[in-house]
Amino acid sequence: MADGGTGKYELAAEQLALVAEVVLDAAKPVSGRRTLDLACGTGNAALLAAQRGAQVTGLDAAPRLLEVAAGRSADAGLDISWIEGSMLDLPPQ
């Protein structure tokens, strides 16, 4: 499995930012709705969802990427919960 916490994932994240916007346009998060961004990386989709009024939690296995994401949300004045963990370990619903 690739480790997004090594290397310069931020470069790839910049290129993927437009994808996050397309996905959120399709998902249409509703203001106040809880939203989980799995494998959130540097937070592209989480940040957009929070800007659109969703209550967002971002989950990623790479602590370094979560630090980047947390810095981005702080700089933007957005309240997002960032959790270190694997999407493979989520409890069944």
C-alpha positions as CSV (number, residue, x, y, z in Angstrom):
1,M,0.0,0.0,0.0
2,A,1.3,3.5,-0.9
3,D,2.1,5.8,2.0
4,G,0.8,9.3,1.2
5,G,2.8,10.6,4.2
6,T,6.1,10.2,2.4
7,G,7.2,12.2,-0.6
8,K,5.5,15.3,-1.9
9,Y,1.8,14.3,-2.0
10,E,1.0,18.0,-1.9
11,L,1.9,18.3,-5.6
12,A,-0.6,15.6,-6.5
13,A,-3.2,17.1,-4.2
14,E,-3.0,20.4,-6.0
15,Q,-3.7,18.6,-9.3
16,L,-6.6,16.7,-7.7
17,A,-8.3,19.8,-6.3
18,L,-10.6,20.1,-9.3
19,V,-11.7,16.5,-8.8
20,A,-12.8,17.3,-5.2
21,E,-15.0,20.1,-6.6
22,V,-16.7,17.8,-9.2
23,V,-17.4,15.2,-6.5
24,L,-18.8,17.7,-4.1
25,D,-21.0,19.2,-6.8
26,A,-22.4,15.8,-7.5
27,A,-22.8,14.9,-3.8
28,K,-24.3,18.3,-2.9
29,P,-23.5,18.4,0.9
30,V,-26.2,20.2,2.7
31,S,-25.4,22.9,5.2
32,G,-25.2,21.4,8.6
33,R,-25.1,17.8,7.3
34,R,-22.3,15.6,8.8
35,T,-19.8,14.7,6.1
36,L,-16.9,12.2,6.3
37,D,-13.9,12.6,3.9
38,L,-12.2,9.2,3.8
39,A,-8.5,9.2,2.9
40,C,-8.7,13.0,3.0
41,G,-5.0,13.6,2.4
42,T,-4.4,17.3,2.5
43,G,-8.1,18.1,2.8
44,N,-9.2,19.3,-0.6
45,A,-12.8,17.8,-0.4
46,A,-13.1,18.4,3.4
47,L,-12.3,22.1,3.0
48,L,-14.7,22.6,0.2
49,A,-17.5,20.7,2.1
50,A,-16.9,22.9,5.1
51,Q,-16.9,26.0,3.0
52,R,-20.3,24.9,1.8
53,G,-21.6,24.5,5.3
54,A,-21.2,20.8,6.1
55,Q,-20.0,19.6,9.4
56,V,-16.8,17.8,8.3
57,T,-14.5,15.1,9.6
58,G,-11.5,14.1,7.6
59,L,-9.9,10.7,8.2
60,D,-6.4,9.7,6.8
61,A,-3.7,7.2,7.8
62,A,-0.9,9.7,7.2
63,P,-0.3,12.0,10.1
64,R,1.8,14.4,8.1
65,L,-1.0,14.9,5.6
66,L,-3.4,15.5,8.4
67,E,-1.1,18.2,9.7
68,V,-1.1,19.9,6.3
69,A,-4.9,19.6,6.2
70,A,-5.3,21.0,9.7
71,G,-3.1,23.9,8.8
72,R,-5.1,24.6,5.7
73,S,-8.4,24.5,7.7
74,A,-7.0,26.8,10.4
75,D,-5.8,29.3,7.8
76,A,-9.2,29.3,6.2
77,G,-11.0,29.7,9.6
78,L,-12.9,26.4,9.1
79,D,-13.8,24.0,11.9
80,I,-13.0,20.5,10.7
81,S,-12.2,17.5,12.8
82,W,-9.1,15.6,11.6
83,I,-8.7,11.9,12.7
84,E,-5.8,9.6,12.1
85,G,-6.9,6.2,11.0
86,S,-7.6,3.7,8.2
87,M,-10.8,3.6,6.3
88,L,-10.3,-0.2,6.4
89,D,-10.9,-0.2,10.2
90,L,-14.2,1.6,10.2
91,P,-17.0,-0.2,12.0
92,P,-19.7,-1.7,9.8
93,Q,-23.0,0.2,9.8
